[in-house]
């Protein structure tokens, strides 16, 4: 039950007065904190509360936005928060959980309806890509999805990927994170049935141009069913994977039929 449903139920049974209900509804579109307008309505529109981008905001600003959302009954996800800033925030809001590799803070007070079937596989090429992959994984889990992590299985040692192939084929959606030349999503896209969300990272030597080489490689993928998000955008990939997984009916990937052939 959402907070809005609770408020209306409480009004119906007499435990909430009309002024109390109206005070809540006045804040429903958004709440103006002067430096930020908190979109409380997003949970109803999109199925997930507004997410706070922490980079560039002070700890005090993040606490104020988070507290506004908490008071409204929403779950809170804050991305791109360094450990020092996270410590300040957790000291003020004790129920916050810091995911150090993902650089994200979460607080759950309304239980997200879990998706009983369907698994999002988050795959990354190398250990240097783990922070972006973890951002995607934590985001997808925050939205109620089951997530399977498979890290450090890049094309330089492709036997590592092939060793996990049977398990990978049971996934519903795939988030594939890679830097350098960005080849891994194309390989995964040629092996699995579900949609692949490719995430280029800024990891790589000089000619990788801060992730542009990986981005262009993924945009030019010859594997059908591969889409691409921006450089280092693990959050965007995890959020999109969560939407796809929920709207697909969350069924597991279909089993291959014996003798199936599709020659063109």
One Martini backbone bead per residue (centre of mass of N, CA, C, O) as a GRO file, in nm:
protein
  264
    1UNK     BB    1   0.094   0.037   0.025
    2UNK     BB    2   0.067   0.353  -0.020
    3UNK     BB    3   0.062   0.656   0.126
    4UNK     BB    4  -0.195   0.752  -0.013
    5UNK     BB    5  -0.370   0.509   0.064
    6UNK     BB    6  -0.338   0.547   0.368
    7UNK     BB    7  -0.462   0.829   0.391
    8UNK     BB    8  -0.743   0.751   0.272
    9UNK     BB    9  -0.806   0.530   0.478
   10UNK     BB   10  -0.785   0.716   0.730
   11UNK     BB   11  -1.015   0.902   0.640
   12UNK     BB   12  -1.238   0.685   0.619
   13UNK     BB   13  -1.193   0.590   0.938
   14UNK     BB   14  -1.117   0.885   1.096
   15UNK     BB   15  -0.790   0.928   1.160
   16UNK     BB   16  -0.824   1.156   0.939
   17UNK     BB   17  -0.835   1.473   0.846
   18UNK     BB   18  -0.894   1.697   0.608
   19UNK     BB   19  -0.646   1.886   0.658
   20UNK     BB   20  -0.436   1.654   0.648
   21UNK     BB   21  -0.494   1.566   0.358
   22UNK     BB   22  -0.446   1.842   0.220
   23UNK     BB   23  -0.151   1.875   0.307
   24UNK     BB   24  -0.054   1.633   0.146
   25UNK     BB   25  -0.169   1.710  -0.144
   26UNK     BB   26  -0.010   1.980  -0.179
   27UNK     BB   27   0.272   1.800  -0.214
   28UNK     BB   28   0.238   1.601  -0.452
   29UNK     BB   29   0.373   1.727  -0.694
   30UNK     BB   30   0.556   1.940  -0.509
   31UNK     BB   31   0.847   2.053  -0.318
   32UNK     BB   32   0.965   2.364  -0.205
   33UNK     BB   33   1.325   2.430  -0.115
   34UNK     BB   34   1.437   2.648  -0.335
   35UNK     BB   35   1.689   2.456  -0.441
   36UNK     BB   36   1.439   2.246  -0.459
   37UNK     BB   37   1.207   2.024  -0.642
   38UNK     BB   38   1.013   1.780  -0.511
   39UNK     BB   39   0.895   1.481  -0.675
   40UNK     BB   40   0.624   1.317  -0.540
   41UNK     BB   41   0.469   1.210  -0.812
   42UNK     BB   42   0.660   0.991  -0.944
   43UNK     BB   43   0.557   0.729  -0.816
   44UNK     BB   44   0.286   0.738  -0.978
   45UNK     BB   45   0.400   0.767  -1.272
   46UNK     BB   46   0.671   0.545  -1.255
   47UNK     BB   47   0.707   0.355  -0.973
   48UNK     BB   48   0.938   0.566  -0.878
   49UNK     BB   49   1.119   0.754  -0.711
   50UNK     BB   50   1.303   1.000  -0.682
   51UNK     BB   51   1.640   1.066  -0.773
   52UNK     BB   52   1.948   1.148  -0.624
   53UNK     BB   53   2.200   1.358  -0.732
   54UNK     BB   54   2.501   1.399  -0.548
   55UNK     BB   55   2.666   1.542  -0.741
   56UNK     BB   56   2.713   1.884  -0.634
   57UNK     BB   57   2.604   1.826  -0.358
   58UNK     BB   58   2.544   1.872  -0.047
   59UNK     BB   59   2.479   1.724   0.244
   60UNK     BB   60   2.250   1.919   0.324
   61UNK     BB   61   2.083   1.890   0.065
   62UNK     BB   62   2.041   1.584   0.077
   63UNK     BB   63   1.900   1.579   0.350
   64UNK     BB   64   1.659   1.760   0.274
   65UNK     BB   65   1.547   1.586   0.045
   66UNK     BB   66   1.527   1.319   0.199
   67UNK     BB   67   1.337   1.422   0.426
   68UNK     BB   68   1.104   1.491   0.240
   69UNK     BB   69   1.064   1.198   0.139
   70UNK     BB   70   1.027   1.062   0.413
   71UNK     BB   71   0.777   1.228   0.503
   72UNK     BB   72   0.616   1.108   0.241
   73UNK     BB   73   0.706   0.780   0.224
   74UNK     BB   74   0.966   0.740   0.068
   75UNK     BB   75   1.207   0.622  -0.113
   76UNK     BB   76   1.580   0.627  -0.119
   77UNK     BB   77   1.807   0.748  -0.381
   78UNK     BB   78   2.165   0.801  -0.391
   79UNK     BB   79   2.398   0.925  -0.613
   80UNK     BB   80   2.718   1.003  -0.615
   81UNK     BB   81   2.878   0.927  -0.326
   82UNK     BB   82   3.110   0.991  -0.117
   83UNK     BB   83   3.230   0.886   0.183
   84UNK     BB   84   3.231   1.161   0.330
   85UNK     BB   85   2.940   1.245   0.262
   86UNK     BB   86   2.802   0.988   0.365
   87UNK     BB   87   2.875   1.021   0.664
   88UNK     BB   88   2.712   1.280   0.709
   89UNK     BB   89   2.434   1.164   0.630
   90UNK     BB   90   2.422   0.917   0.826
   91UNK     BB   91   2.442   1.095   1.084
   92UNK     BB   92   2.149   1.224   1.016
   93UNK     BB   93   2.054   0.940   0.865
   94UNK     BB   94   2.060   0.631   1.005
   95UNK     BB   95   1.897   0.446   0.775
   96UNK     BB   96   2.116   0.467   0.590
   97UNK     BB   97   2.275   0.305   0.308
   98UNK     BB   98   2.609   0.228   0.210
   99UNK     BB   99   2.740   0.179  -0.123
  100UNK     BB  100   3.062   0.192  -0.196
  101UNK     BB  101   3.092   0.092  -0.495
  102UNK     BB  102   2.831   0.260  -0.600
  103UNK     BB  103   2.796   0.536  -0.452
  104UNK     BB  104   2.533   0.470  -0.260
  105UNK     BB  105   2.212   0.556  -0.123
  106UNK     BB  106   1.973   0.393   0.101
  107UNK     BB  107   1.604   0.393   0.167
  108UNK     BB  108   1.361   0.181   0.330
  109UNK     BB  109   0.989   0.216   0.394
  110UNK     BB  110   0.875   0.102   0.124
  111UNK     BB  111   0.780  -0.184  -0.006
  112UNK     BB  112   0.871  -0.327  -0.283
  113UNK     BB  113   0.740  -0.496  -0.528
  114UNK     BB  114   0.828  -0.795  -0.602
  115UNK     BB  115   0.982  -0.983  -0.854
  116UNK     BB  116   0.943  -1.322  -0.883
  117UNK     BB  117   1.048  -1.300  -1.177
  118UNK     BB  118   1.331  -1.251  -1.308
  119UNK     BB  119   1.663  -1.156  -1.433
  120UNK     BB  120   1.924  -0.937  -1.379
  121UNK     BB  121   2.219  -0.902  -1.560
  122UNK     BB  122   2.537  -0.802  -1.434
  123UNK     BB  123   2.805  -0.708  -1.650
  124UNK     BB  124   3.169  -0.711  -1.651
  125UNK     BB  125   3.487  -0.692  -1.778
  126UNK     BB  126   3.626  -0.537  -1.530
  127UNK     BB  127   3.725  -0.425  -1.221
  128UNK     BB  128   3.713  -0.114  -1.310
  129UNK     BB  129   3.383  -0.146  -1.370
  130UNK     BB  130   3.231  -0.195  -1.096
  131UNK     BB  131   3.104   0.078  -1.005
  132UNK     BB  132   2.900   0.087  -1.245
  133UNK     BB  133   2.774  -0.191  -1.201
  134UNK     BB  134   2.676  -0.138  -0.908
  135UNK     BB  135   2.487   0.092  -0.974
  136UNK     BB  136   2.298  -0.084  -1.141
  137UNK     BB  137   2.232  -0.304  -0.928
  138UNK     BB  138   2.120  -0.121  -0.699
  139UNK     BB  139   1.894   0.004  -0.866
  140UNK     BB  140   1.741  -0.257  -0.941
  141UNK     BB  141   1.696  -0.349  -0.646
  142UNK     BB  142   1.540  -0.095  -0.549
  143UNK     BB  143   1.298  -0.178  -0.766
  144UNK     BB  144   1.267  -0.518  -0.710
  145UNK     BB  145   1.497  -0.677  -0.837
  146UNK     BB  146   1.663  -0.943  -0.960
  147UNK     BB  147   2.022  -0.992  -0.915
  148UNK     BB  148   2.307  -1.077  -1.125
  149UNK     BB  149   2.649  -1.113  -1.083
  150UNK     BB  150   2.922  -1.066  -1.345
  151UNK     BB  151   3.263  -1.033  -1.311
  152UNK     BB  152   3.539  -1.031  -1.498
  153UNK     BB  153   3.441  -1.111  -1.840
  154UNK     BB  154   3.618  -1.042  -2.073
  155UNK     BB  155   3.754  -1.077  -2.399
  156UNK     BB  156   4.053  -1.151  -2.303
  157UNK     BB  157   3.874  -1.397  -2.142
  158UNK     BB  158   3.620  -1.562  -2.283
  159UNK     BB  159   3.598  -1.824  -2.108
  160UNK     BB  160   3.452  -1.686  -1.870
  161UNK     BB  161   3.186  -1.640  -2.019
  162UNK     BB  162   3.133  -1.933  -2.125
  163UNK     BB  163   3.117  -2.058  -1.834
  164UNK     BB  164   2.829  -1.872  -1.788
  165UNK     BB  165   2.613  -1.924  -2.015
  166UNK     BB  166   2.382  -2.093  -1.893
  167UNK     BB  167   2.306  -1.878  -1.680
  168UNK     BB  168   2.265  -1.631  -1.870
  169UNK     BB  169   2.018  -1.757  -2.040
  170UNK     BB  170   1.814  -1.699  -1.776
  171UNK     BB  171   1.769  -1.419  -1.846
  172UNK     BB  172   1.600  -1.105  -1.918
  173UNK     BB  173   1.825  -0.886  -1.856
  174UNK     BB  174   2.116  -0.685  -1.977
  175UNK     BB  175   2.403  -0.551  -1.817
  176UNK     BB  176   2.683  -0.409  -2.000
  177UNK     BB  177   3.016  -0.345  -1.887
  178UNK     BB  178   3.261  -0.126  -2.062
  179UNK     BB  179   3.568  -0.052  -2.182
  180UNK     BB  180   3.783   0.051  -2.396
  181UNK     BB  181   3.634  -0.098  -2.683
  182UNK     BB  182   3.344  -0.231  -2.607
  183UNK     BB  183   3.278  -0.556  -2.686
  184UNK     BB  184   3.093  -0.722  -2.489
  185UNK     BB  185   2.793  -0.663  -2.578
  186UNK     BB  186   2.815  -0.804  -2.855
  187UNK     BB  187   2.869  -1.085  -2.746
  188UNK     BB  188   2.622  -1.115  -2.564
  189UNK     BB  189   2.409  -1.046  -2.791
  190UNK     BB  190   2.496  -1.329  -2.946
  191UNK     BB  191   2.393  -1.534  -2.684
  192UNK     BB  192   2.121  -1.394  -2.612
  193UNK     BB  193   1.765  -1.310  -2.586
  194UNK     BB  194   1.783  -1.061  -2.441
  195UNK     BB  195   1.820  -0.750  -2.362
  196UNK     BB  196   2.085  -0.505  -2.413
  197UNK     BB  197   2.266  -0.291  -2.187
  198UNK     BB  198   2.502  -0.059  -2.265
  199UNK     BB  199   2.812   0.041  -2.078
  200UNK     BB  200   3.024   0.285  -2.094
  201UNK     BB  201   3.353   0.350  -1.991
  202UNK     BB  202   3.641   0.548  -1.876
  203UNK     BB  203   3.808   0.302  -1.922
  204UNK     BB  204   4.148   0.355  -2.026
  205UNK     BB  205   4.348   0.449  -2.251
  206UNK     BB  206   4.410   0.720  -2.439
  207UNK     BB  207   4.231   0.613  -2.702
  208UNK     BB  208   3.953   0.607  -2.534
  209UNK     BB  209   3.857   0.894  -2.451
  210UNK     BB  210   3.684   0.851  -2.183
  211UNK     BB  211   3.475   0.633  -2.354
  212UNK     BB  212   3.427   0.689  -2.660
  213UNK     BB  213   3.519   0.424  -2.787
  214UNK     BB  214   3.305   0.247  -2.643
  215UNK     BB  215   3.057   0.399  -2.738
  216UNK     BB  216   3.100   0.358  -3.047
  217UNK     BB  217   3.115   0.051  -3.041
  218UNK     BB  218   2.822   0.011  -2.928
  219UNK     BB  219   2.668   0.176  -3.149
  220UNK     BB  220   2.813  -0.038  -3.372
  221UNK     BB  221   2.664  -0.285  -3.320
  222UNK     BB  222   2.574  -0.606  -3.470
  223UNK     BB  223   2.391  -0.667  -3.238
  224UNK     BB  224   2.086  -0.732  -3.173
  225UNK     BB  225   1.941  -0.570  -2.889
  226UNK     BB  226   2.130  -0.312  -2.852
  227UNK     BB  227   2.172  -0.071  -2.609
  228UNK     BB  228   2.269   0.277  -2.511
  229UNK     BB  229   2.438   0.454  -2.277
  230UNK     BB  230   2.610   0.651  -2.106
  231UNK     BB  231   2.888   0.733  -1.967
  232UNK     BB  232   2.881   0.576  -1.655
  233UNK     BB  233   2.553   0.492  -1.660
  234UNK     BB  234   2.437   0.284  -1.433
  235UNK     BB  235   2.167   0.397  -1.348
  236UNK     BB  236   2.022   0.404  -1.624
  237UNK     BB  237   2.049   0.098  -1.675
  238UNK     BB  238   1.907  -0.010  -1.418
  239UNK     BB  239   1.636   0.135  -1.466
  240UNK     BB  240   1.570   0.018  -1.744
  241UNK     BB  241   1.584  -0.280  -1.662
  242UNK     BB  242   1.353  -0.261  -1.455
  243UNK     BB  243   1.128  -0.185  -1.654
  244UNK     BB  244   1.154  -0.425  -1.844
  245UNK     BB  245   1.115  -0.651  -1.635
  246UNK     BB  246   0.830  -0.563  -1.542
  247UNK     BB  247   0.686  -0.536  -1.840
  248UNK     BB  248   0.755  -0.842  -1.936
  249UNK     BB  249   0.644  -1.023  -1.678
  250UNK     BB  250   0.905  -1.166  -1.558
  251UNK     BB  251   0.995  -1.384  -1.730
  252UNK     BB  252   1.172  -1.621  -1.828
  253UNK     BB  253   1.363  -1.734  -2.049
  254UNK     BB  254   1.335  -1.898  -2.323
  255UNK     BB  255   1.359  -2.199  -2.447
  256UNK     BB  256   1.525  -2.382  -2.652
  257UNK     BB  257   1.460  -2.543  -2.944
  258UNK     BB  258   1.476  -2.822  -3.095
  259UNK     BB  259   1.599  -2.760  -3.416
  260UNK     BB  260   1.639  -2.467  -3.432
  261UNK     BB  261   1.611  -2.243  -3.721
  262UNK     BB  262   1.765  -1.924  -3.871
  263UNK     BB  263   1.805  -1.869  -4.192
  264UNK     BB  264   1.963  -1.591  -4.409
   0.00000   0.00000   0.00000
